[in-house]
Amino acid sequence: MSGGSTPMRGISAGCSAAGSRNSRSMRVLPVPTATEPLEKEARRYLVYFQSFSNTYAPLERLKELYGEALAHPEVAGIVVGTRPDCVDEEKLDWFAELARDRYVALEYGIESTYDASLRAVNRGHDFACARRAVEMTAERGLPVGAHFILGLPGETDEMLLAQTERINALPLTTVKFHQLQVFRSTPMAAEYDADPGRFRFWEPGEYIDLFIEILRRLRPDLVVERFASEAPPRYHYGRNWGLIRNEQLLARLEKRLEERNAYQGEFFTIFAENNS
């Protein structure tokens, strides 16, 4: 579902750095209701506006779109995916008003805490912009999530571990990660052809070990909603993981965590602003 998308600026607000085409993602999320017996299997739903930038349209248009979704009797709330540079005080005030009797959460595509990386992929905003959007949203009592891509060109494993401190310092409720996926017929595919040495593609086991190190440094109260992503292999360009499914990766992650006796928040620090 879309709430008024902005033109593409290097990375989509949703998934891959090369586009969100056919990436697997939940759109309508079932949540159990507390008002009916569980044996009736009663469910209500969160409508997920995921693709593109769903706060880009004028506020009056957003009211129409979200009002239509919330008017359905089985819808308990909305989750709105967007860009940090596509929100303002007026829109956030309206979401906060809406959240008085509905569940309303915002999810921002931040992708990286490094401005050089954001410039390199033509993201169109810096990390300070992302920080402001997250803080303005959290100040209104709204659950706020963020999305990060691991493995943008030029970012090393050490940089990915270090940026966890900046993530910890954000007033986030949830966070999503996934590995970089380059798709065919995109500007990033052309960049890969021109300089493949700038790109890092992990094997699944390597990626899981790296993510465990990120998880150990991550704030323990932060809900991790995703750590990897999949897309049909026919869209991939360069190395990919073939037909490995997300549930298989999750099982491997859980096994590896047990083997290493590791857990989220095992040790973490919050980025000191005067060291930026």
C-alpha positions, -999 to 999 in steps of 0.1 A, spaced: 0 0 0 12 35 -7 4 69 9 17 92 -18 52 83 -29 82 105 -35 103 101 -66 131 76 -61 163 92 -49 189 64 -50 173 41 -24 137 32 -19 121 39 15 113 2 17 139 -24 10 169 -29 -12 194 -2 -20 187 -11 -56 149 -9 -54 121 -27 -35 108 -47 -64 95 -81 -53 112 -80 -20 93 -101 5 77 -80 32 46 -82 54 18 -58 43 -11 -67 66 -1 -78 101 -26 -99 122 -29 -90 159 -50 -109 184 -79 -89 199 -85 -88 236 -122 -84 233 -132 -118 220 -124 -154 232 -92 -168 217 -110 -200 207 -129 -180 181 -95 -172 165 -107 -136 163 -81 -113 147 -76 -76 140 -50 -62 117 -23 -36 113 -22 -22 78 14 -17 68 20 11 43 55 0 33 66 8 -2 80 42 -11 73 73 11 40 73 27 40 108 42 50 126 10 15 136 -1 -3 166 14 -18 161 48 -54 162 35 -46 134 11 -30 113 39 -61 117 60 -82 102 32 -59 73 26 -54 64 62 -90 71 71 -100 45 45 -78 19 60 -88 26 96 -125 26 87 -124 -12 82 -138 -29 113 -110 -55 115 -82 -29 114 -66 -20 147 -41 5 134 -15 14 109 23 12 104 36 39 81 69 35 63 85 67 50 117 88 46 131 111 74 128 141 51 91 135 43 77 144 77 70 176 95 55 189 127 20 192 113 19 156 100 33 142 131 8 161 153 -20 145 132 -5 110 136 -3 116 174 -39 127 175 -49 96 155 -30 74 180 -53 84 208 -76 55 200 -57 35 174 -23 20 171 -1 42 149 37 36 143 61 52 119 91 35 103 119 54 87 143 43 61 176 55 75 199 29 59 232 41 74 245 65 101 274 75 78 268 107 58 294 96 32 275 64 25 242 83 23 257 107 -2 273 79 -22 239 62 -28 222 95 -35 199 91 -5 190 128 -4 193 134 34 219 131 60 219 113 94 211 145 113 178 146 93 171 110 103 178 118 140 155 148 140 127 128 124 130 99 149 132 123 179 102 144 168 82 112 164 92 97 197 85 130 215 48 126 205 46 92 221 45 73 188 63 39 184 91 46 159 111 21 139 142 24 116 156 4 87 193 -1 80 211 -17 51 243 -37 60 270 -36 34 266 -4 15 296 2 -8 326 13 12 313 3 46 335 -21 65 325 -46 92 342 -23 118 320 6 106 289 -15 109 297 -25 145 306 11 154 274 26 140 254 5 166 263 31 192 245 58 171 215 34 167 214 29 204 212 66 210 181 70 189 147 68 208 137 38 186 111 12 195 120 -12 167 147 -18 141 151 -37 109 183 -48 92 191 -65 60 221 -73 38 227 -52 7 210 -68 -24 219 -54 -58 192 -58 -85 195 -60 -122 190 -29 -144 195 -4 -116 221 24 -111 238 3 -84 243 -26 -108 261 -2 -131 282 9 -101 291 -27 -93 302 -33 -129 324 -2 -128 341 -10 -94 331 -44 -79 358 -40 -53 337 -14 -34 310 -40 -27 310 -66 0 289 -98 -2 290 -121 27 283 -158 27 253 -166 49 274 -179 78 297 -148 77 267 -125 77 251 -143 107 284 -140 126 286 -103 118 250 -98 128 255 -115 161 283 -90 169 259 -62 161 232 -78 182 256 -81 212 261 -43 210 225 -34 204 204 -18 231 186 -47 249 151 -31 248 152 -25 211 129 -49 192 146 -64 162 119 -71 136 142 -83 108 178 -91 103 179 -103 67 158 -101 35 152 -122 5 141 -115 -31 136 -138 -61 171 -148 -75 161 -137 -110 164 -101 -98 198 -104 -82 229 -90 -97 263 -102 -85 266 -127 -57 235 -137 -38 222 -164 -14 201 -183 -39 170 -199 -26 178 -196 12 146 -184 29 143 -160 58 130 -187 81 161 -208 74 184 -179 82 165 -172 114 169 -209 125 207 -206 117 209 -174 137 192 -189 167 215 -220 166 246 -199 163 235 -177 192 231 -208 214 265 -221 203 282 -189 212 261 -182 243 255 -147 229 225 -125 233 213 -90 225 226 -62 247 254 -84 260 274 -52 259 264 -19 244 273 17 245 255 49 234 273 72 210 288 102 226 277 132 206 309 152 212 329 124 196 311 127 162 
